Amino acid sequence: MKKHMLAIYRIKEDRVDEVKEAVSDFVDAVKRNEPATLFYEAYHGQGDVSFFHIMTFEDDEAEEAHRTTPHMAVFVQKLYPHCEEEPGFVELELVRSNVR
């Protein structure tokens, strides 16, 4: 069964560009290395210090594999020192989608 997640965090105001670069590198690594991560998009709140990541995994095992990848460890090392509020995660229940 697919698993949908949302991650939300806030960063230090002067670190937006660094974090955007780290996020971009991370999402590229997810795309290259995680076929069971079916959907992954990261957003920055315009004019804000908030970031939002929306992801869909094939199943619980895919989500566990995602959390334990080497590129996740690198991303955490790059991201967490710049956070004012570390990532919080919410498991989502899909109600409806227009994705085909």
MODELLER restraints for C-alpha pairs under 7 A, 6 or more apart:
rsr = mdl.restraints
at = mdl.atoms
rsr.add(forms.Gaussian(group=physical.xy_distance, feature=features.Distance(at['CA:1:A'], at['CA:58:A']), mean=6.63, stdev=0.5))
rsr.add(forms.Gaussian(group=physical.xy_distance, feature=features.Distance(at['CA:1:A'], at['CA:59:A']), mean=5.24, stdev=0.5))
rsr.add(forms.Gaussian(group=physical.xy_distance, feature=features.Distance(at['CA:2:A'], at['CA:56:A']), mean=6.69, stdev=0.5))
rsr.add(forms.Gaussian(group=physical.xy_distance, feature=features.Distance(at['CA:2:A'], at['CA:57:A']), mean=5.62, stdev=0.5))
rsr.add(forms.Gaussian(group=physical.xy_distance, feature=features.Distance(at['CA:2:A'], at['CA:58:A']), mean=4.70, stdev=0.5))
rsr.add(forms.Gaussian(group=physical.xy_distance, feature=features.Distance(at['CA:2:A'], at['CA:59:A']), mean=4.82, stdev=0.5))
rsr.add(forms.Gaussian(group=physical.xy_distance, feature=features.Distance(at['CA:3:A'], at['CA:56:A']), mean=5.57, stdev=0.5))
rsr.add(forms.Gaussian(group=physical.xy_distance, feature=features.Distance(at['CA:3:A'], at['CA:57:A']), mean=5.07, stdev=0.5))
rsr.add(forms.Gaussian(group=physical.xy_distance, feature=features.Distance(at['CA:3:A'], at['CA:58:A']), mean=6.47, stdev=0.5))
rsr.add(forms.Gaussian(group=physical.xy_distance, feature=features.Distance(at['CA:3:A'], at['CA:59:A']), mean=5.54, stdev=0.5))
rsr.add(forms.Gaussian(group=physical.xy_distance, feature=features.Distance(at['CA:3:A'], at['CA:60:A']), mean=6.59, stdev=0.5))
rsr.add(forms.Gaussian(group=physical.xy_distance, feature=features.Distance(at['CA:4:A'], at['CA:55:A']), mean=5.73, stdev=0.5))
rsr.add(forms.Gaussian(group=physical.xy_distance, feature=features.Distance(at['CA:4:A'], at['CA:56:A']), mean=4.42, stdev=0.5))
rsr.add(forms.Gaussian(group=physical.xy_distance, feature=features.Distance(at['CA:4:A'], at['CA:57:A']), mean=6.41, stdev=0.5))
rsr.add(forms.Gaussian(group=physical.xy_distance, feature=features.Distance(at['CA:4:A'], at['CA:91:A']), mean=5.94, stdev=0.5))
rsr.add(forms.Gaussian(group=physical.xy_distance, feature=features.Distance(at['CA:4:A'], at['CA:92:A']), mean=5.21, stdev=0.5))
rsr.add(forms.Gaussian(group=physical.xy_distance, feature=features.Distance(at['CA:4:A'], at['CA:93:A']), mean=6.87, stdev=0.5))
rsr.add(forms.Gaussian(group=physical.xy_distance, feature=features.Distance(at['CA:5:A'], at['CA:54:A']), mean=5.94, stdev=0.5))
rsr.add(forms.Gaussian(group=physical.xy_distance, feature=features.Distance(at['CA:5:A'], at['CA:55:A']), mean=5.30, stdev=0.5))
rsr.add(forms.Gaussian(group=physical.xy_distance, feature=features.Distance(at['CA:5:A'], at['CA:56:A']), mean=6.39, stdev=0.5))
rsr.add(forms.Gaussian(group=physical.xy_distance, feature=features.Distance(at['CA:5:A'], at['CA:89:A']), mean=6.85, stdev=0.5))
rsr.add(forms.Gaussian(group=physical.xy_distance, feature=features.Distance(at['CA:5:A'], at['CA:90:A']), mean=5.69, stdev=0.5))
rsr.add(forms.Gaussian(group=physical.xy_distance, feature=features.Distance(at['CA:5:A'], at['CA:91:A']), mean=4.55, stdev=0.5))
rsr.add(forms.Gaussian(group=physical.xy_distance, feature=features.Distance(at['CA:5:A'], at['CA:92:A']), mean=5.44, stdev=0.5))
rsr.add(forms.Gaussian(group=physical.xy_distance, feature=features.Distance(at['CA:6:A'], at['CA:52:A']), mean=6.96, stdev=0.5))
rsr.add(forms.Gaussian(group=physical.xy_distance, feature=features.Distance(at['CA:6:A'], at['CA:53:A']), mean=5.63, stdev=0.5))
rsr.add(forms.Gaussian(group=physical.xy_distance, feature=features.Distance(at['CA:6:A'], at['CA:54:A']), mean=4.75, stdev=0.5))
rsr.add(forms.Gaussian(group=physical.xy_distance, feature=features.Distance(at['CA:6:A'], at['CA:55:A']), mean=6.52, stdev=0.5))
rsr.add(forms.Gaussian(group=physical.xy_distance, feature=features.Distance(at['CA:6:A'], at['CA:89:A']), mean=5.62, stdev=0.5))
rsr.add(forms.Gaussian(group=physical.xy_distance, feature=features.Distance(at['CA:6:A'], at['CA:90:A']), mean=5.20, stdev=0.5))
rsr.add(forms.Gaussian(group=physical.xy_distance, feature=features.Distance(at['CA:6:A'], at['CA:91:A']), mean=6.47, stdev=0.5))
rsr.add(forms.Gaussian(group=physical.xy_distance, feature=features.Distance(at['CA:6:A'], at['CA:92:A']), mean=6.98, stdev=0.5))
rsr.add(forms.Gaussian(group=physical.xy_distance, feature=features.Distance(at['CA:7:A'], at['CA:52:A']), mean=5.61, stdev=0.5))
rsr.add(forms.Gaussian(group=physical.xy_distance, feature=features.Distance(at['CA:7:A'], at['CA:53:A']), mean=5.00, stdev=0.5))
rsr.add(forms.Gaussian(group=physical.xy_distance, feature=features.Distance(at['CA:7:A'], at['CA:54:A']), mean=6.65, stdev=0.5))
rsr.add(forms.Gaussian(group=physical.xy_distance, feature=features.Distance(at['CA:7:A'], at['CA:87:A']), mean=5.93, stdev=0.5))
rsr.add(forms.Gaussian(group=physical.xy_distance, feature=features.Distance(at['CA:7:A'], at['CA:88:A']), mean=5.51, stdev=0.5))
rsr.add(forms.Gaussian(group=physical.xy_distance, feature=features.Distance(at['CA:7:A'], at['CA:89:A']), mean=4.52, stdev=0.5))
rsr.add(forms.Gaussian(group=physical.xy_distance, feature=features.Distance(at['CA:7:A'], at['CA:90:A']), mean=6.52, stdev=0.5))
rsr.add(forms.Gaussian(group=physical.xy_distance, feature=features.Distance(at['CA:8:A'], at['CA:51:A']), mean=5.76, stdev=0.5))
rsr.add(forms.Gaussian(group=physical.xy_distance, feature=features.Distance(at['CA:8:A'], at['CA:52:A']), mean=4.71, stdev=0.5))
rsr.add(forms.Gaussian(group=physical.xy_distance, feature=features.Distance(at['CA:8:A'], at['CA:53:A']), mean=6.63, stdev=0.5))
rsr.add(forms.Gaussian(group=physical.xy_distance, feature=features.Distance(at['CA:8:A'], at['CA:87:A']), mean=5.25, stdev=0.5))
rsr.add(forms.Gaussian(group=physical.xy_distance, feature=features.Distance(at['CA:8:A'], at['CA:88:A']), mean=5.39, stdev=0.5))
rsr.add(forms.Gaussian(group=physical.xy_distance, feature=features.Distance(at['CA:8:A'], at['CA:89:A']), mean=6.65, stdev=0.5))
rsr.add(forms.Gaussian(group=physical.xy_distance, feature=features.Distance(at['CA:9:A'], at['CA:50:A']), mean=5.74, stdev=0.5))
rsr.add(forms.Gaussian(group=physical.xy_distance, feature=features.Distance(at['CA:9:A'], at['CA:51:A']), mean=5.48, stdev=0.5))
rsr.add(forms.Gaussian(group=physical.xy_distance, feature=features.Distance(at['CA:9:A'], at['CA:52:A']), mean=6.84, stdev=0.5))
rsr.add(forms.Gaussian(group=physical.xy_distance, feature=features.Distance(at['CA:9:A'], at['CA:85:A']), mean=5.49, stdev=0.5))
rsr.add(forms.Gaussian(group=physical.xy_distance, feature=features.Distance(at['CA:9:A'], at['CA:86:A']), mean=5.37, stdev=0.5))
rsr.add(forms.Gaussian(group=physical.xy_distance, feature=features.Distance(at['CA:9:A'], at['CA:87:A']), mean=4.37, stdev=0.5))
rsr.add(forms.Gaussian(group=physical.xy_distance, feature=features.Distance(at['CA:9:A'], at['CA:88:A']), mean=6.45, stdev=0.5))
rsr.add(forms.Gaussian(group=physical.xy_distance, feature=features.Distance(at['CA:10:A'], at['CA:49:A']), mean=5.36, stdev=0.5))
rsr.add(forms.Gaussian(group=physical.xy_distance, feature=features.Distance(at['CA:10:A'], at['CA:50:A']), mean=4.40, stdev=0.5))
rsr.add(forms.Gaussian(group=physical.xy_distance, feature=features.Distance(at['CA:10:A'], at['CA:51:A']), mean=6.24, stdev=0.5))
rsr.add(forms.Gaussian(group=physical.xy_distance, feature=features.Distance(at['CA:10:A'], at['CA:83:A']), mean=5.78, stdev=0.5))
rsr.add(forms.Gaussian(group=physical.xy_distance, feature=features.Distance(at['CA:10:A'], at['CA:84:A']), mean=5.51, stdev=0.5))
rsr.add(forms.Gaussian(group=physical.xy_distance, feature=features.Distance(at['CA:10:A'], at['CA:85:A']), mean=4.90, stdev=0.5))
rsr.add(forms.Gaussian(group=physical.xy_distance, feature=features.Distance(at['CA:10:A'], at['CA:86:A']), mean=6.79, stdev=0.5))
rsr.add(forms.Gaussian(group=physical.xy_distance, feature=features.Distance(at['CA:11:A'], at['CA:49:A']), mean=5.39, stdev=0.5))
rsr.add(forms.Gaussian(group=physical.xy_distance, feature=features.Distance(at['CA:11:A'], at['CA:50:A']), mean=6.57, stdev=0.5))
rsr.add(forms.Gaussian(group=physical.xy_distance, feature=features.Distance(at['CA:11:A'], at['CA:82:A']), mean=5.53, stdev=0.5))
rsr.add(forms.Gaussian(group=physical.xy_distance, feature=features.Distance(at['CA:11:A'], at['CA:83:A']), mean=4.01, stdev=0.5))
rsr.add(forms.Gaussian(group=physical.xy_distance, feature=features.Distance(at['CA:11:A'], at['CA:84:A']), mean=4.87, stdev=0.5))
rsr.add(forms.Gaussian(group=physical.xy_distance, feature=features.Distance(at['CA:11:A'], at['CA:85:A']), mean=6.54, stdev=0.5))
rsr.add(forms.Gaussian(group=physical.xy_distance, feature=features.Distance(at['CA:12:A'], at['CA:49:A']), mean=6.83, stdev=0.5))
rsr.add(forms.Gaussian(group=physical.xy_distance, feature=features.Distance(at['CA:12:A'], at['CA:82:A']), mean=5.72, stdev=0.5))
rsr.add(forms.Gaussian(group=physical.xy_distance, feature=features.Distance(at['CA:12:A'], at['CA:83:A']), mean=5.82, stdev=0.5))
rsr.add(forms.Gaussian(group=physical.xy_distance, feature=features.Distance(at['CA:12:A'], at['CA:84:A']), mean=5.59, stdev=0.5))
rsr.add(forms.Gaussian(group=physical.xy_distance, feature=features.Distance(at['CA:13:A'], at['CA:49:A']), mean=5.95, stdev=0.5))
rsr.add(forms.Gaussian(group=physical.xy_distance, feature=features.Distance(at['CA:15:A'], at['CA:82:A']), mean=6.39, stdev=0.5))
rsr.add(forms.Gaussian(group=physical.xy_distance, feature=features.Distance(at['CA:16:A'], at['CA:49:A']), mean=6.92, stdev=0.5))
rsr.add(forms.Gaussian(group=physical.xy_distance, feature=features.Distance(at['CA:19:A'], at['CA:79:A']), mean=6.42, stdev=0.5))
rsr.add(forms.Gaussian(group=physical.xy_distance, feature=features.Distance(at['CA:22:A'], at['CA:75:A']), mean=6.56, stdev=0.5))
rsr.add(forms.Gaussian(group=physical.xy_distance, feature=features.Distance(at['CA:22:A'], at['CA:78:A']), mean=6.73, stdev=0.5))
rsr.add(forms.Gaussian(group=physical.xy_distance, feature=features.Distance(at['CA:26:A'], at['CA:71:A']), mean=6.56, stdev=0.5))
rsr.add(forms.Gaussian(group=physical.xy_distance, feature=features.Distance(at['CA:26:A'], at['CA:75:A']), mean=6.24, stdev=0.5))
rsr.add(forms.Gaussian(group=physical.xy_distance, feature=features.Distance(at['CA:29:A'], at['CA:71:A']), mean=6.60, stdev=0.5))
rsr.add(forms.Gaussian(group=physical.xy_distance, feature=features.Distance(at['CA:36:A'], at['CA:57:A']), mean=5.94, stdev=0.5))
rsr.add(forms.Gaussian(group=physical.xy_distance, feature=features.Distance(at['CA:36:A'], at['CA:58:A']), mean=5.21, stdev=0.5))
rsr.add(forms.Gaussian(group=physical.xy_distance, feature=features.Distance(at['CA:36:A'], at['CA:62:A']), mean=5.53, stdev=0.5))
rsr.add(forms.Gaussian(group=physical.xy_distance, feature=features.Distance(at['CA:37:A'], at['CA:56:A']), mean=6.05, stdev=0.5))
rsr.add(forms.Gaussian(group=physical.xy_distance, feature=features.Distance(at['CA:37:A'], at['CA:57:A']), mean=4.50, stdev=0.5))
rsr.add(forms.Gaussian(group=physical.xy_distance, feature=features.Distance(at['CA:37:A'], at['CA:58:A']), mean=6.24, stdev=0.5))
rsr.add(forms.Gaussian(group=physical.xy_distance, feature=features.Distance(at['CA:37:A'], at['CA:62:A']), mean=6.49, stdev=0.5))
rsr.add(forms.Gaussian(group=physical.xy_distance, feature=features.Distance(at['CA:38:A'], at['CA:56:A']), mean=5.45, stdev=0.5))
rsr.add(forms.Gaussian(group=physical.xy_distance, feature=features.Distance(at['CA:38:A'], at['CA:57:A']), mean=5.45, stdev=0.5))
rsr.add(forms.Gaussian(group=physical.xy_distance, feature=features.Distance(at['CA:38:A'], at['CA:58:A']), mean=6.31, stdev=0.5))
rsr.add(forms.Gaussian(group=physical.xy_distance, feature=features.Distance(at['CA:39:A'], at['CA:55:A']), mean=5.19, stdev=0.5))
rsr.add(forms.Gaussian(group=physical.xy_distance, feature=features.Distance(at['CA:39:A'], at['CA:56:A']), mean=4.87, stdev=0.5))
rsr.add(forms.Gaussian(group=physical.xy_distance, feature=features.Distance(at['CA:40:A'], at['CA:54:A']), mean=5.76, stdev=0.5))
rsr.add(forms.Gaussian(group=physical.xy_distance, feature=features.Distance(at['CA:40:A'], at['CA:55:A']), mean=4.34, stdev=0.5))
rsr.add(forms.Gaussian(group=physical.xy_distance, feature=features.Distance(at['CA:40:A'], at['CA:56:A']), mean=6.55, stdev=0.5))
rsr.add(forms.Gaussian(group=physical.xy_distance, feature=features.Distance(at['CA:41:A'], at['CA:53:A']), mean=5.69, stdev=0.5))
rsr.add(forms.Gaussian(group=physical.xy_distance, feature=features.Distance(at['CA:41:A'], at['CA:54:A']), mean=5.37, stdev=0.5))
rsr.add(forms.Gaussian(group=physical.xy_distance, feature=features.Distance(at['CA:41:A'], at['CA:55:A']), mean=6.48, stdev=0.5))
rsr.add(forms.Gaussian(group=physical.xy_distance, feature=features.Distance(at['CA:42:A'], at['CA:52:A']), mean=5.68, stdev=0.5))
rsr.add(forms.Gaussian(group=physical.xy_distance, feature=features.Distance(at['CA:42:A'], at['CA:53:A']), mean=4.23, stdev=0.5))
rsr.add(forms.Gaussian(group=physical.xy_distance, feature=features.Distance(at['CA:42:A'], at['CA:54:A']), mean=6.36, stdev=0.5))
rsr.add(forms.Gaussian(group=physical.xy_distance, feature=features.Distance(at['CA:43:A'], at['CA:51:A']), mean=5.59, stdev=0.5))
rsr.add(forms.Gaussian(group=physical.xy_distance, feature=features.Distance(at['CA:43:A'], at['CA:52:A']), mean=5.04, stdev=0.5))
rsr.add(forms.Gaussian(group=physical.xy_distance, feature=features.Distance(at['CA:43:A'], at['CA:53:A']), mean=6.19, stdev=0.5))
rsr.add(forms.Gaussian(group=physical.xy_distance, feature=features.Distance(at['CA:44:A'], at['CA:50:A']), mean=5.98, stdev=0.5))
rsr.add(forms.Gaussian(group=physical.xy_distance, feature=features.Distance(at['CA:44:A'], at['CA:51:A']), mean=4.50, stdev=0.5))
rsr.add(forms.Gaussian(group=physical.xy_distance, feature=features.Distance(at['CA:44:A'], at['CA:52:A']), mean=6.39, stdev=0.5))
rsr.add(forms.Gaussian(group=physical.xy_distance, feature=features.Distance(at['CA:45:A'], at['CA:51:A']), mean=6.08, stdev=0.5))
rsr.add(forms.Gaussian(group=physical.xy_distance, feature=features.Distance(at['CA:57:A'], at['CA:63:A']), mean=5.71, stdev=0.5))
rsr.add(forms.Gaussian(group=physical.xy_distance, feature=features.Distance(at['CA:80:A'], at['CA:86:A']), mean=6.55, stdev=0.5))
